[in-house]
Amino acid sequence: MKKLIILFVGFILITGVSKAQDDADTAWKIKSDVSLMFSQTAFSNWAAGGENNITLNGFFNFYAGYIKGKSKWENILVLAYGQSKTGKDDFRKNEDKIDFMSTYGYKAAEKWYYSANFNFKSQFAPGYNYHDDDPNLGKEKISNFLAPAYTSLGLGMEYRPFDFLSFYLSPATARWIIVNDQELADKGAYGVDPAEYEYSEYDSVGVPIPESKYKVKDGATSRFEFGAYFRMLFVKDIMKNVSLSTKLELFSNYFENPQNIDVNWDTMINMKINEWLSASFGLQMLYDNNTVSETQIKEYLSVGLMYKFTN
């Protein structure tokens, strides 16, 4: 719940700043929306069976763009957090996202810009693998705030054929993967170098005794990569009261397995029912060989309250 409160407090603060902006400065364009999605299913003496469940998700999207002369500066912030509870289980996280992008461009030709791009991605709270198939194992922490966090900075070119569509390509992008949780860093999570261990005791045939293992060097809490980055961004009202936003990001590390391209494709469809009610569908696909060697997929469909602000 604390994370949901943060979303709404952030919305109020940014909206207040936006409204205080001088109306004469027409070079700035600001948009924001906040939504709270809720779903519940309850059973009582239901012959067909089923488990009670409740889901609560909060989303906050903010856009600030400055276009004047040949200069263009765009900033996009996406925050999301949600939890769900099924049956007698405790609440578990089902959504957690901090995604900030800032791009500065200087016009090179019609629809082309020299561009500098900054990205930051992380999450608010710890994530766990609950081992439901073997409760004796308990829950295992697999992520945390700033663990991981992805920060990148690059130079390249942006092609913008329409206001709602852009393509950005950088042949020179530096990326830092941060694992600011020593427990996860020691395991070598998200591609960082793991901790180093030695043993103080061995058995009669020279096999190390597991209980005597001790750490001689902490795992690295960051990893540096340098490579090529591509981004496609589409944001548009595709029909009345229906908006589509999709972002495809690709990254190839020049120095290690450049053929293993990291993929992040994030899509959201918002459908406005009336002034306050809306429905949302989201789909995210990830591939990062340093994390999991298979494609990760997350999707949701929810109905709830939404408020939009546009200057």
C-alpha positions in Angstrom: 0.0 0.0 0.0 2.9 2.4 0.7 4.0 2.1 -2.9 0.5 2.9 -4.2 0.4 6.0 -1.9 3.8 7.1 -3.4 2.3 7.0 -6.9 -0.6 9.3 -5.9 1.6 11.7 -3.9 3.9 11.9 -6.9 1.0 12.6 -9.2 -0.3 15.4 -7.0 3.1 17.1 -6.7 3.9 17.0 -10.4 0.4 18.1 -11.4 0.8 21.1 -9.0 4.1 22.1 -10.6 2.5 21.8 -14.0 -0.4 24.0 -13.2 1.9 26.6 -11.7 3.8 26.8 -15.0 3.6 30.2 -16.8 0.9 29.9 -19.5 2.9 32.1 -21.8 5.6 29.4 -22.2 3.9 27.4 -25.0 7.1 25.5 -25.8 6.3 23.0 -23.0 3.7 20.3 -23.4 2.8 18.3 -20.2 0.5 15.3 -19.9 -0.1 13.0 -16.9 -2.6 10.4 -15.8 -3.0 8.3 -12.7 -5.2 5.2 -12.4 -6.2 2.8 -9.6 -7.3 -0.6 -10.7 -9.2 -3.0 -8.5 -10.7 -6.5 -8.8 -12.2 -9.0 -6.4 -13.7 -12.4 -6.4 -15.4 -13.9 -3.3 -17.0 -17.3 -2.8 -19.4 -18.6 -0.1 -20.7 -22.2 -0.1 -20.0 -22.2 -3.8 -20.5 -25.8 -5.1 -18.2 -25.4 -8.1 -15.3 -24.3 -5.8 -12.9 -21.4 -6.1 -10.6 -19.2 -4.0 -11.3 -15.7 -2.8 -8.9 -13.2 -4.4 -8.3 -9.4 -4.5 -6.0 -7.4 -6.7 -5.0 -3.7 -6.4 -2.8 -1.9 -8.9 -1.7 1.7 -9.3 -0.3 3.4 -12.5 1.2 6.8 -13.0 2.3 8.2 -16.4 3.9 11.6 -16.9 5.2 13.3 -20.0 7.0 16.7 -20.3 8.2 17.8 -23.7 9.9 21.0 -24.8 10.1 21.9 -28.5 11.4 25.2 -29.6 13.4 26.1 -32.7 15.7 23.2 -33.5 15.8 21.9 -30.0 13.6 19.1 -28.6 13.7 17.7 -25.1 11.3 14.9 -24.0 10.9 13.2 -20.6 8.7 10.2 -19.9 8.2 8.7 -16.4 6.2 5.6 -15.8 5.5 4.2 -12.3 3.5 1.2 -11.4 2.9 -1.0 -8.3 0.4 -3.6 -7.4 -0.4 -6.5 -5.1 -2.8 -9.4 -5.1 -4.0 -11.9 -2.6 -5.4 -15.4 -3.3 -7.0 -17.6 -0.7 -5.1 -17.8 2.5 -1.8 -16.6 1.0 -0.4 -13.2 2.0 -0.4 -10.3 -0.4 2.1 -10.8 -3.2 3.5 -8.3 -5.6 2.1 -8.5 -9.1 3.4 -5.3 -10.7 6.4 -3.1 -9.9 8.0 -0.6 -12.3 10.1 2.6 -12.3 10.9 3.6 -15.9 12.3 7.1 -16.8 13.5 8.2 -20.2 14.9 11.6 -21.2 15.9 12.4 -24.8 17.4 15.7 -26.0 17.5 16.3 -29.8 18.9 18.9 -32.1 17.4 19.0 -35.5 19.7 17.8 -38.3 17.3 17.6 -41.2 13.6 17.2 -41.8 12.4 14.6 -39.3 15.9 13.8 -38.2 17.6 14.8 -34.9 21.0 14.4 -33.4 20.1 12.9 -30.0 21.4 12.1 -26.5 19.4 9.6 -24.6 19.2 8.7 -20.8 17.3 5.8 -19.4 16.7 4.5 -15.9 14.7 1.4 -14.9 14.2 -0.2 -11.5 11.5 -1.2 -9.0 10.1 -0.2 -5.6 10.1 -3.3 -3.5 11.6 -6.8 -3.1 10.4 -9.6 -5.3 10.3 -13.3 -4.2 10.1 -16.8 -5.6 7.6 -18.4 -3.2 8.3 -22.1 -4.0 4.6 -23.0 -3.8 5.4 -26.5 -4.9 7.5 -27.1 -1.8 6.4 -24.8 1.1 9.4 -26.1 3.2 11.7 -24.0 1.1 9.9 -20.8 2.1 10.3 -17.7 -0.1 13.5 -16.7 -1.9 14.4 -13.1 -2.6 15.2 -12.6 -6.3 15.0 -8.8 -6.6 14.9 -5.5 -4.6 14.9 -1.7 -5.0 17.9 -0.9 -7.2 18.5 -4.6 -7.6 18.4 -4.6 -10.4 18.5 -1.1 -11.8 19.5 -0.3 -15.4 21.0 3.0 -16.3 22.1 3.9 -19.8 23.4 6.9 -21.6 24.0 7.1 -25.3 24.5 9.3 -28.4 22.8 8.7 -31.7 20.1 9.8 -34.2 16.4 9.9 -33.9 13.9 9.7 -36.9 10.4 11.1 -36.2 8.1 10.7 -39.2 5.1 11.6 -37.1 4.5 13.2 -33.7 3.3 9.8 -32.3 6.1 7.7 -33.7 9.9 7.8 -33.3 12.9 5.6 -34.0 16.2 6.1 -32.1 19.4 4.4 -32.9 22.7 4.7 -30.9 25.8 2.9 -31.9 27.5 4.2 -28.7 25.5 3.5 -25.5 27.0 2.9 -22.1 24.9 0.8 -19.7 25.3 0.1 -16.0 23.5 -2.8 -14.3 23.2 -2.1 -10.6 22.5 -4.8 -8.0 22.4 -2.8 -4.8 21.6 -5.8 -2.6 24.7 -7.7 -1.4 22.8 -11.0 -0.9 21.8 -10.9 -4.6 25.2 -9.6 -5.7 27.0 -12.5 -4.0 24.9 -14.9 -6.0 25.9 -13.2 -9.3 22.3 -12.0 -10.0 21.6 -10.2 -13.2 25.1 -10.8 -14.6 27.3 -9.2 -12.0 30.4 -11.1 -10.8 29.5 -13.4 -7.9 31.2 -13.6 -4.5 34.3 -15.7 -4.1 34.5 -18.4 -1.3 37.0 -20.6 0.3 36.8 -23.6 2.7 38.7 -23.9 6.0 38.1 -27.6 6.4 38.3 -30.7 4.2 37.5 -34.3 4.7 39.9 -37.2 4.6 39.9 -37.4 0.8 40.2 -33.7 0.3 36.6 -32.8 -0.4 35.6 -29.4 1.1 33.2 -29.5 4.0 30.2 -27.2 3.1 29.8 -25.9 6.7 33.4 -24.5 6.6 32.8 -22.2 3.6 33.5 -18.5 4.1 33.4 -15.5 1.8 36.8 -13.9 0.8 35.4 -11.4 -1.7 32.0 -9.7 -2.0 30.1 -10.1 -5.2 30.2 -7.0 -7.5 27.2 -4.6 -7.1 27.5 -3.3 -10.7 28.3 -4.3 -14.2 29.3 -2.1 -17.1 28.3 -2.7 -20.7 28.9 -0.8 -23.9 27.1 -1.4 -27.1 24.3 -0.5 -29.6 20.8 0.6 -28.6 17.6 0.9 -30.6 14.2 2.2 -29.5 10.9 2.4 -31.2 8.2 4.5 -29.5 4.5 4.8 -30.5 2.0 6.7 -28.5 -1.4 7.5 -30.1 -5.2 7.5 -29.7 -6.0 4.8 -32.1 -9.8 5.4 -31.9 -12.2 7.4 -29.8 -11.4 6.9 -26.1 -8.8 4.2 -26.8 -5.0 5.0 -26.5 -2.1 2.7 -27.4 1.5 3.1 -26.2 4.2 0.7 -27.1 8.0 0.8 -26.6 10.4 -1.6 -28.1 14.0 -1.5 -26.8 17.0 -3.6 -28.1 20.5 -3.6 -26.7 23.6 -5.5 -27.9 26.8 -5.6 -25.7 29.8 -5.3 -27.9 32.2 -6.9 -25.5 30.3 -10.1 -24.5 28.0 -12.2 -26.7 26.8 -9.4 -29.0 24.5 -11.9 -30.7 22.5 -12.2 -27.5 20.3 -9.1 -27.9 18.4 -7.8 -24.8 14.8 -7.2 -25.7 12.2 -5.1 -23.7 8.8 -4.7 -25.4 6.2 -2.9 -23.3 2.7 -2.2 -24.5 -0.3 -0.6 -22.8 -3.9 0.0 -24.1 -6.1 2.3 -22.1 -9.8 2.4 -22.8 -11.8 5.3 -21.3 -15.3 4.3 -20.2 -16.4 7.7 -18.9 -14.8 10.7 -17.2 -13.5 8.6 -14.3 -13.7 4.9 -15.2 -11.3 3.1 -17.5 -10.0 -0.3 -18.5 -6.4 -1.2 -19.2 -4.6 -4.0 -20.9 -0.8 -4.4 -20.6 1.7 -6.8 -22.1 5.5 -6.8 -21.5 8.0 -9.2 -23.0 11.6 -9.4 -21.8 14.7 -11.3 -22.9 17.9 -10.9 -21.1 20.4 -13.8 -21.2 22.1 -12.5 -18.0 18.9 -13.0 -16.1 16.9 -15.9 -17.6 17.7 -17.7 -20.8 14.0 -17.7 -21.8 11.6 -15.0 -22.9 9.7 -13.5 -19.9 6.1 -12.5 -20.4 3.8 -10.4 -18.2 0.2 -9.4 -18.9 -2.8 -7.9 -17.1 -6.3 -6.7 -17.7 -8.0 -4.5 -15.2 -10.8 -1.9 -14.7 -10.7 1.0 -12.3 -10.5 4.8 -11.8 -8.4 7.1 -13.9 -7.7 10.9 -13.9 -5.9 12.7 -16.7 -4.2 16.1 -16.7 -3.0 18.0 -19.9 -1.7 21.6 -20.0 
